[in-house]
Amino acid sequence: MENDRLIRLTMIGPLSSGKSAALLRFVNDSYTDVYDPTLGADFKTCYCAAHAITLQVWDASGNERLREISRAYCHMAHGVVVAFDLTSRESFARAESFFGDAKVGADISLALWRCKADAGKERKVEYEEAAEKARKHNAMYVEVSAKTGTNVKDAFGTLIEEIAISRSCRPIVKQPPPIRRPESEEAMAIRRETEVLVSRLEAVEKLARIFGDEEDPITERIKTALCVPLEQDVQVDSKGDVTIL
């Protein structure tokens, strides 16, 4: 499409930080209290008509043993959201280390999200304390609630707009484009790249399932699966051996 651009966001943070719920609220405008821990990474894509942007969001696992996956997806991202649970001092403290993962890529826009803003008296982290952490890392700061939807759309929208402006790919289009248009070469390239990245994600998740209960890290296999050029295919066999085609 004439005004289409591709923006990749990666969401990282400690387990149970609330990032997956925030992503579900943004993409599907829905909420659930029941979540299985993210295995490897989850992937969602949507079209943001207000900015004429195709948005890819990678929701990386907060599992410490799978942090290499988080770093790999941060490396490919234009923007990174570090999320933490405002009802947990431990979650807030652990968020600091995730900023190190977020900064592996160059020219990345950063955001710190204080999730579960509906918690009321269960809050354990004060606004100014979290805002100071955001200032330390030059990250935009926002408090969101997936349960009520508070600030979720605005948080995504502000980060998307900052990335679009800073990268200066094209002027932001405020009006949605026509519904029916032929697919341009740029849009086809975005679709093909999305398909490859999803396939790569499936390979990483297969590795996580095979080696998830072992003490030794699977870092090298994950690096192999993620870091080959996009034009090459990756296969993982039942033993977890990675083959580049």
Summary of the structure (lengths in Angstrom):
residues: 245
radius of gyration: 18.1
end to end distance: 30.9
largest distance: 54.6
contacts: 762
relative contact order: 0.17
helix: 42%
strand: 20%
